[in-house]
Structures are given as C-alpha cells and as structure tokens.
Amino acid sequence: MFDILKKKWIFFGIAIVLSLISIVSLIFQGFNLDTDFSGGIALTYEINGEFTTGDITSLVNDAIEGKKASSIQKAGSDVIVKVGYDKNMTDDERAAFSASVKESLTTALEGRFGAPVVDNENQNTEAAAEATAAPETTAAPDEAAAAEATALPSATPDSLEATSRGTLTSGVRLKSLDDISPSSGQELARSAMWMALLACAGILVYVTIRFEFTSGCVAIIALVHDVLILLGVYSLFRISVNINFIAAVLTVLGYSINNTIVIMDRIRENTRHSRKETYGEIANNSIWQTMTRSINTTITTLLTIGMVYIIGVSAIKAFALPIIIGIVVGFFSSVFVTGPLWATWRDSAVKAKKANSASKAGAKKSK
C-alpha cells in the first residue's frame, strides 16, 4: 500500500504551487466578468438558419470595433450576446453605447443571415378573408393588383406589432435587449461572496461539533484551496464568470466537504481504537480504507456532469464546467491534502506540548 504520508510534502508542494499561480493570476489578470457582474447589455436574437457559436463570435467581434463580447450563448435557434460596459461610463454614454451596439450587431447579423421574414399568425382575419373572397365576387384582377391586395394587410401600421410576434421564417430578428446596471452587478458579487463565507463558516461549525476543531480547520483549508484553484483556472484562461459560476462554486463547496467528512469520520473511528499507531499511520490507513468510495463517487459524478457538459447548451455548459474542475480538485485535496495536513497538525501539537512540558520541568529543576 502506497504511503501517502511519506510523500505529503510533494502533495503539499503541488497544492501550494497551484494556489500561488491562482493568486498571481487573480492579482494581475483578474476575472473576465460577464455582464451579470460588470454591467452591460444582453441582446437575444432569433436566427433562422444553421450557425455555430464560433460564427456568431467572429461576426460580433468584427461588428463591435475595439470591444469583445463578454459571452455568447446559443440556445436552440436563439443566441444571447452579452457586451459589458466600460468603467466610469455615465448614463448617457451607456445609453449611446447600447444603441450603437444594437445597430452594429443587428446590421452584421442581417448581412450574414438576411433581414427578418415573419409569418404573422395574428394578421387581420377580415382583410385576409376579403382578399380571399374578392376573386369570387368580382372580376379577376391582374397579377399586380392581386399581389397588392395580398400585401396590404401585413404592411399596415396596425399589423407591425403582430408581425414582430410572428414566426420567423428566414433571416435574423432581435427578440429582446436587456440592460444590466453596474451597481446591480456589484451587489450581486457582494451577495455571492457573503454566501460563500457563510457556507464556509457553517461548515467549520458543523465539522468542529461533529469531530474536532483541528478537523474543522483542515476542512476549511481544503475548501479554500479548492475554490482558489477554481477561481485561478477561470482567471488564467479568461473564462467568462457569470451567475451560473457562483451557483457552481457553492455546489463544489458542498461536494468537496462531503469527501473530506468521510475521511475525517474514518480517522476519528481509527483514532478511538488505535493503541500504538502514530497520527500519520492513522491518517494513511483511513485514506486507503475510504479510497474505493472516494474514487467511485468521483468517477460516477464526473461521468454524469461530463455528459451534461458535452450535450448541454451554452448556459448548461457554463454551470457544468466549474463543477467538473471542482470535483477533480476536490478529490485531490480530500485524499492527498486533508489527511496528511491533519496528521501534521496533530503531530506538531503533540511536539509543542512535549516541548512545553520539558521547559516547565527544566524551570522547576533550576529553582
């Protein structure tokens, strides 16, 4: 059986290096914040035709000079383009920016897919019936007059709103434009941070009551490691951070602590029945006794969430990706960090206690 405790400094080193890379990336590069946090506009287009997210990305980047979309999501025949505001924009500048982006994107997409052609299901039925009945009651008109009579109902001002609600038969149509203010995005970011802190505090209290304070601190350190690396991956590779990411982070917190608690529970049971084993031996045995369970749980979860990522739409993928990263990192920290860290902490406490007792004994003898 491989002794994980003998190689603990290798695993600690890997965890520290990954954490430092994440911290450096967060400090110097930051996040690629979606409009959910930075503020901006979200334009939803319906496109009748074959297209990929890559097609839309190239069109958007060419249409918006000097600016890139924070995210582009495809959902069936719809595509959602989000473009963030620049910092320190005034209300008037944001309004002008929204109008400019809307015009540029709509023009670019219509140039690629064509202007919208709508089959209006709410046309004036009386006019349609009159146009249909006219040939039966009057002499047959020429082709031009017939075409004019047929076209009139859909061209009148009263039918324009109904046309916008009709079924798109070809081209591209702007369905909605949503404005997200920077202040609401900042409030959302603060709420997300508080939720994560409260979750960690609750976990610390529970593990301390259920096991001991040392186990609670070790579990929190492992959770901070998992979240830090997850944040670092998103910062380093400039992956868009939106509200789905926050939900995924909270999910990862719950999943990671689950593996850790299983190992800690086995450590507690083995500690009760151990007589001559060291803390390192107890931790190593406990890890291996729960290894099969940890591997099986991780693989089955990865298979499930992996399929969600492969076949899901963009919004689902944005939720699944951080969970996949968190599961892998959480397995590493639960198996190779928490146990060895617990044993090292307890050994250090015992050594410190012995050293303190020795110093007190020496002080008494000197008196």
Order of alpha helices (4+ residues) and beta strands (2+ residues): alpha-beta-alpha-beta-alpha-beta-beta-alpha-beta-alpha-alpha-alpha-beta-alpha-alpha-beta-alpha-alpha-alpha-alpha-alpha
